[in-house]
Structures are given as C-alpha cells and as structure tokens.
C-alpha cells in the first residue's frame, strides 16, 4: 500500500467520528506526547507508531524526572540533566526503551520538543533556578533545534513549518515571573516580540493554512490551574489581541500538563485546544477537569497521546488511548479569508 493509501485508510478507520478530510491524502498527521515517568514503560508509543504519523512533538515533562532536584554543584547538575536525556533517547530506562524502539528506531520523526518544569529541572522551575544555564546547555546538546529559536536570547521558544502548518512552541518556563505586579508574565518580553512577528508573518503568507501554538500548560481560561495560563490572564489577553491584530485565522492550541486528555472549542474557549493526556502511568491528576471546562472531557486520566490531523478543509483534534483506541475527537472547520 502506498503512503497516501495508508493515510487515507487510517483517516477513515481511526478518525471516522468525525470524518477528517477522508478524500485528502495530503493531510498532515502529527502526534503529541507529554507527562511521562522515566521509570515506567510507555505502551502508548507502540500505538502511536502503528498510526505512522508524519511527526511527533514532545511537549513537556518527558520525562517527569526532576533532574535539578538535590543538585550540589553546577557540574553535578549538568551531569544529571544530561543523563535524563540520554536514558530517554538511548533506551536506558523503561520509558527510554519504548521511546527508542517505537519512535527513534522505527523512524517516527521527532519534529521538536519544548520542556515544562519537571524536565527542565524541578517543580515550578524557571531561569531563577540556580543552575538554569546548565539546564539550557543540556537541552541544546541533546536536541535537533529548529533554526528559528530564542536560545541566543536565553529562551527555548521555537518555530517551524511542516507542510502548510506553522508550529510555534512556546517557552512558558524560562522567563516566567510569578509576582503579583505588572511584571507578571508567562512569556517574557523577548518571546512576545518574536511571537507577534510570527503571527503577523503567518497572516500574510497564503501558504500557511494552520497556525498551531504548542504550550506545555493549558491555555483554556476555564481551567484554573495556577501555573497554567489561568495564572497569567494578562499574557493570555495579550496573545489573543496579537492574533486579532494580525488578522490571523485558523489558530489552534495543543497543550499538556493536566494528564486527562480533553478538547475545548469556541465559544467555550477563545481558541480550539487539544490538551493531551499523560503518556504513561503513575501520575496524580494536576487539573480538576470538569465538564464545564472542556467541550469533550475525559472521564478518567488514562494514558495515551494527542493526535492532530490538518487538512485543507478542517483540523481533527483527537485523544488516542494507549491501546490505539480513539477516545474522543472533534473537528474544527478551516475558515477561509
């Protein structure tokens, strides 16, 4: 079977409710994983591999191993941070063994990654953490980072085009300010300037059909987890205003950190958002996921991954369980200029 034929088959079978541009073999299918413990296997990765997506993003707490905890020296902390990545990519942990076999050795393209707190260093870590330079160094040593990135400015944000989609990976940890005054921000000034430019460029480029904001924490204003965007209402308002000022249509959000797996659509939230579940077992729930917060809400925090299928006519936002079963899915029609 050709790749186009295989893509059409799994679009019809796996994502049948709703149908996702079943006649469009050029649809882009991208998987997202978040929130995984290194000491546990991840059978969801075998299900992910079976779908043969066009690529994979790691979007926070992969693994959730707190490498910055109990560091005594810069050199010791750097060694711990390097080891976490090396166990993941080299197969040196239960999670790593599955990741190496089902992703790296299987040829699933890892498009990019963005960290959250527990893979950067420790809970609620930011650049105020004493050994943050070591965290950035280890990150740069172990990842293929797109040329459009903020590392020269001390940020980890990244932008990359895949087909007709622009993915903007947001760094919501490095320059996060937690005070209650005017400086409170989840993005920081440099990242805001970069983001405003990219939104304007996408709006002026007819080759960009979809813009996907990738956030390690939920954007949905109904979700009141304090270290999500709900703790940074001014920055969320700024981002929505920047999208409107650019005249940019067809903006989606993919996020993690709640561990459930849910979808929210307008008008319940200003942007359609796919919040991906935990990748493997062992997590307590970090969000209070209620049905009034999400258009489609998981009843349990089961393991799995997020899947985004982008076609010319619509986007399908789906949660897939670790056995490959489609848990929930919603379609977002593309708005034409």
CORJOHU-V63581 format. One record per residue. N is the residue number from 1. RES is the residue in one letter. SS is DSSP state (~ for helix, > for strand, _ for the rest). NEAR is the number of other C-alpha atoms within 12 Angstrom. D_LAST is the distance of its C-alpha to the last C-alpha in Angstrom with 1 decimal. Layout:
# CORJOHU-V63581
n:N res:RES ss:SS near:NEAR d_last:D_LAST
n:N res:RES ss:SS near:NEAR d_last:D_LAST
This chain:
# CORJOHU-V63581
n:1 res:X ss:_ near:8 d_last:36.2
n:2 res:X ss:_ near:9 d_last:33.4
n:3 res:X ss:~ near:16 d_last:30.9
n:4 res:X ss:~ near:21 d_last:28.2
n:5 res:X ss:~ near:17 d_last:30.6
n:6 res:X ss:~ near:22 d_last:31.4
n:7 res:X ss:~ near:31 d_last:27.8
n:8 res:X ss:~ near:30 d_last:27.2
n:9 res:X ss:~ near:24 d_last:30.5
n:10 res:X ss:~ near:29 d_last:29.9
n:11 res:X ss:~ near:37 d_last:26.4
n:12 res:X ss:~ near:20 d_last:28.1
n:13 res:X ss:~ near:19 d_last:31.2
n:14 res:X ss:_ near:32 d_last:30.3
n:15 res:X ss:_ near:34 d_last:26.9
n:16 res:X ss:_ near:23 d_last:27.6
n:17 res:X ss:_ near:21 d_last:26.9
n:18 res:X ss:_ near:24 d_last:24.0
n:19 res:X ss:_ near:29 d_last:23.3
n:20 res:X ss:_ near:39 d_last:20.9
n:21 res:X ss:_ near:32 d_last:19.5
n:22 res:X ss:_ near:31 d_last:23.1
n:23 res:X ss:_ near:19 d_last:22.5
n:24 res:X ss:_ near:26 d_last:20.6
n:25 res:X ss:_ near:24 d_last:23.4
n:26 res:X ss:_ near:24 d_last:21.1
n:27 res:X ss:_ near:35 d_last:20.0
n:28 res:X ss:> near:36 d_last:20.9
n:29 res:X ss:> near:40 d_last:23.5
n:30 res:X ss:> near:38 d_last:24.6
n:31 res:X ss:> near:48 d_last:27.5
n:32 res:X ss:> near:48 d_last:28.3
n:33 res:X ss:> near:54 d_last:31.8
n:34 res:X ss:> near:50 d_last:33.3
n:35 res:X ss:_ near:50 d_last:36.6
n:36 res:X ss:> near:46 d_last:39.5
n:37 res:X ss:_ near:34 d_last:43.2
n:38 res:X ss:_ near:38 d_last:44.8
n:39 res:X ss:_ near:25 d_last:48.0
n:40 res:X ss:_ near:28 d_last:46.5
n:41 res:X ss:_ near:30 d_last:45.2
n:42 res:X ss:_ near:41 d_last:41.6
n:43 res:X ss:_ near:31 d_last:41.8
n:44 res:X ss:~ near:38 d_last:38.0
n:45 res:X ss:~ near:42 d_last:37.6
n:46 res:X ss:~ near:32 d_last:39.2
n:47 res:X ss:~ near:31 d_last:36.8
n:48 res:X ss:~ near:44 d_last:33.9
n:49 res:X ss:~ near:34 d_last:35.5
n:50 res:X ss:~ near:26 d_last:35.9
n:51 res:X ss:_ near:39 d_last:32.1
n:52 res:X ss:_ near:31 d_last:31.8
n:53 res:X ss:_ near:37 d_last:28.5
n:54 res:X ss:_ near:31 d_last:26.9
n:55 res:X ss:> near:31 d_last:27.8
n:56 res:X ss:> near:36 d_last:29.1
n:57 res:X ss:> near:45 d_last:28.6
n:58 res:X ss:> near:41 d_last:31.5
n:59 res:X ss:_ near:50 d_last:30.2
n:60 res:X ss:_ near:46 d_last:33.4
n:61 res:X ss:_ near:45 d_last:37.1
n:62 res:X ss:> near:43 d_last:37.6
n:63 res:X ss:_ near:46 d_last:40.5
n:64 res:X ss:_ near:38 d_last:41.4
n:65 res:X ss:_ near:35 d_last:44.7
n:66 res:X ss:_ near:32 d_last:45.0
n:67 res:X ss:_ near:36 d_last:46.3
n:68 res:X ss:_ near:39 d_last:46.9
n:69 res:X ss:_ near:27 d_last:49.2
n:70 res:X ss:_ near:17 d_last:52.9
n:71 res:X ss:_ near:23 d_last:52.4
n:72 res:X ss:_ near:15 d_last:55.5
n:73 res:X ss:_ near:16 d_last:54.6
n:74 res:X ss:~ near:21 d_last:51.7
n:75 res:X ss:~ near:18 d_last:53.0
n:76 res:X ss:~ near:19 d_last:53.5
n:77 res:X ss:~ near:31 d_last:50.1
n:78 res:X ss:~ near:31 d_last:48.4
n:79 res:X ss:~ near:24 d_last:50.5
n:80 res:X ss:~ near:31 d_last:49.4
n:81 res:X ss:~ near:40 d_last:45.7
n:82 res:X ss:~ near:31 d_last:46.1
n:83 res:X ss:~ near:30 d_last:48.0
n:84 res:X ss:~ near:37 d_last:45.3
n:85 res:X ss:~ near:40 d_last:42.8
n:86 res:X ss:~ near:26 d_last:45.5
n:87 res:X ss:~ near:27 d_last:46.5
n:88 res:X ss:~ near:38 d_last:42.9
n:89 res:X ss:~ near:29 d_last:42.2
n:90 res:X ss:~ near:23 d_last:45.8
n:91 res:X ss:_ near:25 d_last:46.5
n:92 res:X ss:_ near:22 d_last:49.1
n:93 res:X ss:_ near:27 d_last:48.3
n:94 res:X ss:~ near:25 d_last:47.6
n:95 res:X ss:~ near:38 d_last:43.8
n:96 res:X ss:~ near:34 d_last:44.1
n:97 res:X ss:~ near:27 d_last:45.9
n:98 res:X ss:~ near:34 d_last:43.1
n:99 res:X ss:~ near:45 d_last:40.4
n:100 res:X ss:~ near:30 d_last:42.3
n:101 res:X ss:~ near:27 d_last:43.1
n:102 res:X ss:~ near:30 d_last:39.9
n:103 res:X ss:~ near:39 d_last:37.3
n:104 res:X ss:~ near:24 d_last:38.9
n:105 res:X ss:_ near:19 d_last:41.5
n:106 res:X ss:_ near:21 d_last:39.2
n:107 res:X ss:_ near:20 d_last:36.6
n:108 res:X ss:_ near:27 d_last:33.7
n:109 res:X ss:_ near:28 d_last:31.7
n:110 res:X ss:> near:31 d_last:31.7
n:111 res:X ss:> near:32 d_last:28.5
n:112 res:X ss:> near:38 d_last:29.4
n:113 res:X ss:> near:44 d_last:31.0
n:114 res:X ss:_ near:52 d_last:30.9
n:115 res:X ss:_ near:50 d_last:33.9
n:116 res:X ss:_ near:46 d_last:34.7
n:117 res:X ss:~ near:40 d_last:38.1
n:118 res:X ss:~ near:34 d_last:40.4
n:119 res:X ss:~ near:45 d_last:39.6
n:120 res:X ss:~ near:49 d_last:39.5
n:121 res:X ss:_ near:44 d_last:42.9
n:122 res:X ss:_ near:32 d_last:43.7
n:123 res:X ss:_ near:20 d_last:42.5
n:124 res:X ss:_ near:30 d_last:40.3
n:125 res:X ss:_ near:31 d_last:40.9
n:126 res:X ss:_ near:37 d_last:39.2
n:127 res:X ss:_ near:29 d_last:40.2
n:128 res:X ss:_ near:18 d_last:43.1
n:129 res:X ss:_ near:26 d_last:44.7
n:130 res:X ss:_ near:22 d_last:47.7
n:131 res:X ss:_ near:31 d_last:46.8
n:132 res:X ss:~ near:33 d_last:43.1
n:133 res:X ss:~ near:27 d_last:43.5
n:134 res:X ss:~ near:29 d_last:45.1
n:135 res:X ss:~ near:48 d_last:42.2
n:136 res:X ss:~ near:37 d_last:39.8
n:137 res:X ss:~ near:26 d_last:42.2
n:138 res:X ss:~ near:30 d_last:42.6
n:139 res:X ss:~ near:34 d_last:38.8
n:140 res:X ss:~ near:29 d_last:38.4
n:141 res:X ss:~ near:18 d_last:41.4
n:142 res:X ss:~ near:22 d_last:40.2
n:143 res:X ss:_ near:25 d_last:36.5
n:144 res:X ss:_ near:19 d_last:34.4
n:145 res:X ss:_ near:24 d_last:32.0
n:146 res:X ss:_ near:24 d_last:28.8
n:147 res:X ss:_ near:16 d_last:29.3
n:148 res:X ss:> near:26 d_last:26.6
n:149 res:X ss:> near:30 d_last:28.7
n:150 res:X ss:_ near:32 d_last:30.5
n:151 res:X ss:~ near:24 d_last:34.0
n:152 res:X ss:~ near:16 d_last:35.3
n:153 res:X ss:~ near:19 d_last:34.5
n:154 res:X ss:_ near:25 d_last:36.1
n:155 res:X ss:_ near:37 d_last:33.0
n:156 res:X ss:_ near:43 d_last:31.9
n:157 res:X ss:_ near:44 d_last:28.1
n:158 res:X ss:> near:38 d_last:26.4
n:159 res:X ss:> near:36 d_last:23.1
n:160 res:X ss:> near:30 d_last:22.6
n:161 res:X ss:> near:26 d_last:20.1
n:162 res:X ss:> near:28 d_last:20.9
n:163 res:X ss:_ near:22 d_last:19.1
n:164 res:X ss:_ near:25 d_last:15.3
n:165 res:X ss:> near:33 d_last:16.0
n:166 res:X ss:> near:35 d_last:17.0
n:167 res:X ss:> near:41 d_last:19.9
n:168 res:X ss:> near:44 d_last:21.2
n:169 res:X ss:> near:44 d_last:24.7
n:170 res:X ss:> near:46 d_last:25.9
n:171 res:X ss:_ near:44 d_last:29.5
n:172 res:X ss:_ near:46 d_last:30.5
n:173 res:X ss:_ near:45 d_last:34.2
n:174 res:X ss:_ near:38 d_last:35.4
n:175 res:X ss:_ near:31 d_last:35.0
n:176 res:X ss:_ near:33 d_last:34.8
n:177 res:X ss:> near:26 d_last:36.9
n:178 res:X ss:_ near:27 d_last:38.5
n:179 res:X ss:_ near:12 d_last:40.2
n:180 res:X ss:_ near:12 d_last:39.5
n:181 res:X ss:_ near:10 d_last:38.9
n:182 res:X ss:_ near:13 d_last:36.1
n:183 res:X ss:_ near:17 d_last:36.1
n:184 res:X ss:_ near:22 d_last:35.0
n:185 res:X ss:> near:35 d_last:32.1
n:186 res:X ss:_ near:42 d_last:30.8
n:187 res:X ss:_ near:38 d_last:28.9
n:188 res:X ss:_ near:35 d_last:31.0
n:189 res:X ss:~ near:24 d_last:30.1
n:190 res:X ss:~ near:26 d_last:29.7
n:191 res:X ss:~ near:36 d_last:27.3
n:192 res:X ss:~ near:30 d_last:25.2
n:193 res:X ss:~ near:19 d_last:25.0
n:194 res:X ss:~ near:29 d_last:24.0
n:195 res:X ss:~ near:37 d_last:21.4
n:196 res:X ss:~ near:27 d_last:19.8
n:197 res:X ss:~ near:23 d_last:19.7
n:198 res:X ss:~ near:35 d_last:18.2
n:199 res:X ss:~ near:35 d_last:15.3
n:200 res:X ss:~ near:24 d_last:14.6
n:201 res:X ss:~ near:23 d_last:15.1
n:202 res:X ss:~ near:32 d_last:12.8
n:203 res:X ss:~ near:29 d_last:9.9
n:204 res:X ss:~ near:17 d_last:10.9
n:205 res:X ss:_ near:22 d_last:11.6
n:206 res:X ss:_ near:18 d_last:9.4
n:207 res:X ss:_ near:17 d_last:12.4
n:208 res:X ss:_ near:32 d_last:11.8
n:209 res:X ss:_ near:35 d_last:10.3
n:210 res:X ss:> near:41 d_last:12.3
n:211 res:X ss:> near:40 d_last:14.2
n:212 res:X ss:> near:42 d_last:17.5
n:213 res:X ss:> near:41 d_last:19.9
n:214 res:X ss:> near:44 d_last:23.4
n:215 res:X ss:> near:45 d_last:25.9
n:216 res:X ss:_ near:46 d_last:29.6
n:217 res:X ss:_ near:48 d_last:29.9
n:218 res:X ss:_ near:51 d_last:27.9
n:219 res:X ss:_ near:47 d_last:25.1
n:220 res:X ss:_ near:44 d_last:25.2
n:221 res:X ss:_ near:33 d_last:26.7
n:222 res:X ss:_ near:32 d_last:28.8
n:223 res:X ss:_ near:36 d_last:30.6
n:224 res:X ss:_ near:24 d_last:33.3
n:225 res:X ss:_ near:24 d_last:34.9
n:226 res:X ss:_ near:23 d_last:36.1
n:227 res:X ss:_ near:32 d_last:35.1
n:228 res:X ss:_ near:36 d_last:31.6
n:229 res:X ss:~ near:36 d_last:28.8
n:230 res:X ss:~ near:23 d_last:30.4
n:231 res:X ss:~ near:29 d_last:33.1
n:232 res:X ss:_ near:35 d_last:30.7
n:233 res:X ss:~ near:27 d_last:28.7
n:234 res:X ss:~ near:22 d_last:28.2
n:235 res:X ss:~ near:30 d_last:26.6
n:236 res:X ss:~ near:29 d_last:24.3
n:237 res:X ss:~ near:23 d_last:23.3
n:238 res:X ss:~ near:23 d_last:22.9
n:239 res:X ss:~ near:36 d_last:20.5
n:240 res:X ss:~ near:30 d_last:18.3
n:241 res:X ss:~ near:20 d_last:18.5
n:242 res:X ss:~ near:26 d_last:17.7
n:243 res:X ss:~ near:31 d_last:14.5
n:244 res:X ss:~ near:20 d_last:13.5
n:245 res:X ss:~ near:18 d_last:14.9
n:246 res:X ss:~ near:22 d_last:12.9
n:247 res:X ss:_ near:20 d_last:9.5
n:248 res:X ss:_ near:33 d_last:9.3
n:249 res:X ss:_ near:30 d_last:7.7
n:250 res:X ss:_ near:36 d_last:9.8
n:251 res:X ss:> near:41 d_last:13.1
n:252 res:X ss:> near:44 d_last:16.3
n:253 res:X ss:> near:44 d_last:20.0
n:254 res:X ss:> near:49 d_last:23.0
n:255 res:X ss:> near:55 d_last:26.4
n:256 res:X ss:> near:50 d_last:30.1
n:257 res:X ss:> near:48 d_last:33.4
n:258 res:X ss:> near:44 d_last:33.8
n:259 res:X ss:> near:43 d_last:35.4
n:260 res:X ss:_ near:45 d_last:34.4
n:261 res:X ss:_ near:50 d_last:31.1
n:262 res:X ss:> near:50 d_last:28.6
n:263 res:X ss:> near:49 d_last:24.9
n:264 res:X ss:> near:42 d_last:23.3
n:265 res:X ss:_ near:34 d_last:20.1
n:266 res:X ss:_ near:24 d_last:18.6
n:267 res:X ss:_ near:15 d_last:20.0
n:268 res:X ss:_ near:20 d_last:23.2
n:269 res:X ss:_ near:25 d_last:21.7
n:270 res:X ss:_ near:25 d_last:18.6
n:271 res:X ss:_ near:35 d_last:17.4
n:272 res:X ss:> near:40 d_last:18.2
n:273 res:X ss:> near:50 d_last:21.2
n:274 res:X ss:> near:55 d_last:23.6
n:275 res:X ss:> near:56 d_last:27.1
n:276 res:X ss:> near:52 d_last:29.3
n:277 res:X ss:> near:53 d_last:33.0
n:278 res:X ss:> near:49 d_last:36.1
n:279 res:X ss:_ near:51 d_last:36.9
n:280 res:X ss:_ near:40 d_last:40.6
n:281 res:X ss:_ near:29 d_last:43.2
n:282 res:X ss:_ near:20 d_last:45.2
n:283 res:X ss:_ near:28 d_last:42.8
n:284 res:X ss:_ near:19 d_last:43.3
n:285 res:X ss:_ near:23 d_last:40.2
n:286 res:X ss:_ near:23 d_last:38.6
n:287 res:X ss:_ near:34 d_last:36.2
n:288 res:X ss:_ near:25 d_last:37.3
n:289 res:X ss:_ near:32 d_last:34.5
n:290 res:X ss:_ near:22 d_last:34.6
n:291 res:X ss:_ near:19 d_last:32.7
n:292 res:X ss:_ near:20 d_last:31.4
n:293 res:X ss:_ near:29 d_last:29.6
n:294 res:X ss:_ near:35 d_last:27.7
n:295 res:X ss:_ near:30 d_last:25.9
n:296 res:X ss:> near:30 d_last:27.9
n:297 res:X ss:> near:35 d_last:31.0
n:298 res:X ss:_ near:36 d_last:33.7
n:299 res:X ss:_ near:19 d_last:37.1
n:300 res:X ss:_ near:24 d_last:38.7
n:301 res:X ss:_ near:34 d_last:38.0
n:302 res:X ss:_ near:32 d_last:38.5
n:303 res:X ss:_ near:41 d_last:37.9
n:304 res:X ss:> near:44 d_last:35.1
n:305 res:X ss:> near:54 d_last:31.7
n:306 res:X ss:> near:55 d_last:28.0
n:307 res:X ss:> near:50 d_last:25.9
n:308 res:X ss:> near:48 d_last:22.1
n:309 res:X ss:> near:48 d_last:20.8
n:310 res:X ss:> near:43 d_last:17.3
n:311 res:X ss:_ near:35 d_last:16.1
n:312 res:X ss:_ near:29 d_last:13.1
n:313 res:X ss:_ near:25 d_last:12.8
n:314 res:X ss:> near:29 d_last:14.2
n:315 res:X ss:> near:43 d_last:16.4
n:316 res:X ss:> near:44 d_last:20.0
n:317 res:X ss:> near:47 d_last:21.9
n:318 res:X ss:> near:48 d_last:25.6
n:319 res:X ss:> near:49 d_last:29.1
n:320 res:X ss:> near:41 d_last:31.7
n:321 res:X ss:> near:36 d_last:35.4
n:322 res:X ss:_ near:31 d_last:37.9
n:323 res:X ss:_ near:24 d_last:39.3
n:324 res:X ss:_ near:29 d_last:35.9
n:325 res:X ss:_ near:26 d_last:35.4
n:326 res:X ss:> near:31 d_last:32.0
n:327 res:X ss:> near:35 d_last:32.4
n:328 res:X ss:> near:36 d_last:29.1
n:329 res:X ss:> near:38 d_last:25.5
n:330 res:X ss:> near:35 d_last:22.3
n:331 res:X ss:> near:34 d_last:18.9
n:332 res:X ss:> near:34 d_last:15.5
n:333 res:X ss:> near:28 d_last:12.8
n:334 res:X ss:_ near:24 d_last:9.6
n:335 res:X ss:_ near:15 d_last:6.6
n:336 res:X ss:_ near:15 d_last:3.8
n:337 res:X ss:_ near:13 d_last:0.0
